[in-house]
Amino acid sequence: MSNRREFVVQLGVGASALVSGAVFAAAPMVAEADANAASLGYKADATKVDKTKFPKYAAGQQCGSCALFQGKAGDAAGGCPLFAGKQVAAAGWCSAYAKKA
């Protein structure tokens, strides 16, 4: 009887891991109009950063090369701790940019 219980528990744990992975993969993109994104000057396309408002921006800086970017190399988007539960574009930029070491 305990083997059956263990199997059911393990099945539930495995299913919840699959579901949570699917939920993370389906996380919405952060909108540029989002209050937090706007305050950080986030742009989904780094080439559209207003260099007069954000002189810290330098050509070539993108979320994909930022230390905060949680996606893998080559991913079009990934998580960022500044935008909990949302993804940023790898080609994007915000004023919190910190080059990966």
Secondary structure as GFF3:
##gff-version 3
##sequence-region A 1 101
A	DSSP	alpha_helix	2	25	.	.	.	ID=ss1
A	DSSP	alpha_helix	35	39	.	.	.	ID=ss2
A	DSSP	three_ten_helix	46	48	.	.	.	ID=ss3
A	DSSP	three_ten_helix	63	65	.	.	.	ID=ss4
A	DSSP	beta_strand	77	79	.	.	.	ID=ss5
A	DSSP	beta_strand	87	89	.	.	.	ID=ss6
###
